[in-house]
Each structure stands twice: as structure tokens, then as C-alpha cells.
């Protein structure tokens, strides 16, 4: 196992997948491109977006501005 006995006994280790899920969600919400997140998480982009798309939140204003910038360039 990759965790030490103390880590296994901690509340954080109850579901190690939760930590992975949190990291992937954080990366996506931080603006890391989906292909890069997928590569680091060991997913294909299609799987990544199917599983994590619901976790992407709060980016509407940024995305709208990017679209407006492209349209006015």
C-alpha cells in the first residue's frame, strides 16, 4: 500500500479516491486544460469530462470573457 500506517488510520484515508477526486476537481476549476488533467489522472478526456464535468463550477464569467475576446479580436 502507498500509505503509511498512520496515514491509513487518519480520517483522510477512509476513501483515498476522495483525495484524488478533490485534486482532479481542483485542477479543472483552476483552469488546467482537460487534456492535461486527464493525462495526470490517467483518464481519457472523454472519461474525465463525463465524470468530472459536474464538478466544474464558477467559471461562467471567465469563459464568457474568453469567448467575447475571441469574437472581437
GILIN-V620335 format. One record per residue. RES is the residue in three letters. PHI is phi in degrees with one decimal (NA if undefined). Layout:
# GILIN-V620335
RES:PHI / RES:PHI
This chain:
# GILIN-V620335
UNK:NA / UNK:-85.9 / UNK:-101.5 / UNK:-73.2 / UNK:-56.6 / UNK:-65.8 / UNK:-67.0 / UNK:-61.6 / UNK:-76.6 / UNK:-77.6 / UNK:-60.6 / UNK:-66.5 / UNK:-89.8 / UNK:-54.9 / UNK:-138.5 / UNK:-53.0 / UNK:-60.6 / UNK:-59.3 / UNK:-66.3 / UNK:-64.6 / UNK:-60.4 / UNK:-62.9 / UNK:-64.4 / UNK:-62.7 / UNK:-61.7 / UNK:-62.2 / UNK:-61.0 / UNK:-63.6 / UNK:-69.5 / UNK:-82.2 / UNK:93.6 / UNK:-66.4 / UNK:-57.5 / UNK:-53.3 / UNK:-61.1 / UNK:-70.3 / UNK:-61.8 / UNK:-59.2 / UNK:-62.5 / UNK:-70.6 / UNK:-88.9 / UNK:78.7 / UNK:-109.9 / UNK:-84.4 / UNK:-59.9 / UNK:-62.2 / UNK:-67.6 / UNK:-54.2 / UNK:-70.2 / UNK:-65.6 / UNK:-82.8 / UNK:-107.0 / UNK:-56.5 / UNK:-69.4 / UNK:-87.2 / UNK:-77.6 / UNK:-145.2 / UNK:77.3 / UNK:-108.9 / UNK:-58.6 / UNK:-63.6 / UNK:-64.5 / UNK:-64.6 / UNK:-59.8 / UNK:-66.6 / UNK:-62.3 / UNK:-64.5 / UNK:-62.5 / UNK:-61.6 / UNK:-67.4 / UNK:-71.1 / UNK:-101.6 / UNK:-79.0
